[in-house]
Amino acid sequence: MAGARTGGEILADQIAAFGGETLFTVPGESFLGLLDGLWRHRERVRVVTCRHEGGAANMAEAWGKLTGMPGLCAVTRGPGATNASNGVHTAYQDSTPMILLIGQVARAQRDREAFQEVDYRAMFAPLAKWVAEIDDPARVPEYFARAWAVAQEGRPGPVVLALPEDMLAETAEVADAAPAPLACPAPDIDTMARLGEALATSERPLLVLGGPGWSAEAAGLAAETALRHGLPVATAFRCQDFIDNAHPNYAGVLGIGPVPELARAVREKVDLLIVVGARMGEITTGGYTLLDIPSPRMRLAHVHPAPDEIGRVYRTDIPIASTAENFLDALAILPVTGPDRSGWTARLRSACEAWCVPTDVPGKVNLGRVVVHLGEVLPEDAILTNGAGNYAVWVHRFHRYRAWRTQLAPTSGSMGYGVPAAIAAKLRHPGREVVSIAGDGCFLMTAQELATAARENLAITFIVVNNGMYGTIRMHQERHHPGRVMATGLTNPDFVAYAGAFGIPGERVEATGDFPAALARARASDKGYLIELVTDPEAITPETTLSRLGRG
């Protein structure tokens, strides 16, 4: 765009030029110049006003997961930035592209501990891929173009740009930057030949899917190549929607509460592990117990778009720097060789199916049966979101994810994620059903964002699993410190009345048999709906109770 523009106008123009559709924010005086610049793009760039920076940042993170493009969030300096750091950490651990824009003190006031001043390079250094402060409005296009690329290339992640308020008001004449193609690494012929040789002799291989850079096309390729090569498939923690869970080769998720037979297979039987995209971090590896460090028992082929992730923890026999889609394209054309693995795959699949049958638990509400009912009546493209807590074990174990990007959940284990993620999902896919599931502790971390859902007229179903405690921590207390429980009991509001205060109807469900009708009413509501599920505190996991844990 020709002529002199303020730094805020230049940045707003860049956001529009790069295809930034939505920006999540809690407004602040430190970046009024950006908001003013966005005024002329109000028909192209939707600005979503949130009620807490933690909610805004997690909405941006969820947007990045859903689109594969950087989710955008703008917050004010100091408290706004510290609040938003939760979403940045989630984006970093989940390898999600995201750009956080932070208002900053005026350039002449720096290093005096001015009002709400923070050194963002130091603060966000361990949480982001790149942190920078833009001192010259003429360099805004340069910085934003780099941020857009860094957030997406290699191992995707968050980028933080600090914006001095006087820079946003200062004018400059500069040409806009334009989006550039991203580098997409692919496997070389020799490495794929080595993988082909390994497959030719493998009797008990396992394909593990996870990590960044996936798409519906990549998920489809994974399903096809698994069948073609006779490979059982597991997914990394909270990546269950990377393959249709009804696929005959799907063996379950490696994460919290995995299929016992699958975990035993990785520890003792798998002779070739092909990991596509996943970092094989702490949760996916059962606290780093499934694979020996540094040299796994089996042969390991590790595929990741960032070469420095390969070999970080585990010695890799076949390192492959590649995007998931490029690797799966190459795997699809490898000759099918090796022994008959149908029996091996069938055993793992059978164990997975048996594990997904709801168990009997104390109390009138059986969360496993509730989750199964959701899967029976919701369309296959319905999006389920959740944060962290023991309630999530039921969701991940008993729900079958059928389509790409129907699961939004933080691998970082961040509480409060489900509500803002659901808002981002419904904004991005207004025609799809979105269900947020949260424990009572998890829900109240970001429950104020019901105001955002109401303001945006989003018909989301919110399910609050109320057992009156921080269940995960209580479980660990009973296991490790029996008889000395403290700090885990909760005093909760009337959740239905709380939602009603925002104009969102709802009801309380105290028996499993009452849930189907309540869900039908929720799905019919055009204002959203909240269902409070009252569960027995004894039902701490699908496999045990609080009392049994306390007895050791």
Buried (B, 14 or more C-beta within 10 A) or exposed (E): EEEEBBBBBBBBBBBBBBEBBBBBBBBBEBBBBBBBBBEEBEEEBBBBEBBBBBBBBBBBBBBBBBBBBBBBBBBBBBBBBBBBBBBBBBBBBBBBBBBBBBBBBBBEBBEEEBEBBBBBBEBBEEBBBBBBBBBBBBBBBBBBBBBBBBBBBBBBBBBBBBBBBBBBBBEBEBEBBEEEEEEEBBBEEEBBEBBBEBBEEBBBBBBBBBBBBBBEEBBBBBBEBBBEBBBBBBBBBBBBBBBBBEBBBBBBBBBBBBBEBBBBBBBEBBBBBBBBBBBBBBBBBBEBEBBEEEEBBBBBBBBBBBBEBBBBBBBBBBBBBBBBBBBBBBBEEBEEEBEEBEEBBEBBBEBBBEBBEBBEBBBEBBBBBBBBBBBEEBEEBBBBBBBBBBBBBBBBBBBBBBBBBBBBBBBBBBBBBBBBBBBBBBBBBEEBBBBBBBBBBBBBBBBBBBBBBBBBEBBBBBBBBBBBBBBBBBBEBBBEEEEEBEEBEBEBEEBBEBBEEBBBBBBBBBEBEBBBEBBEBBBEBEBBBBBBBBBBBBBBBBEBBBEEBBEE
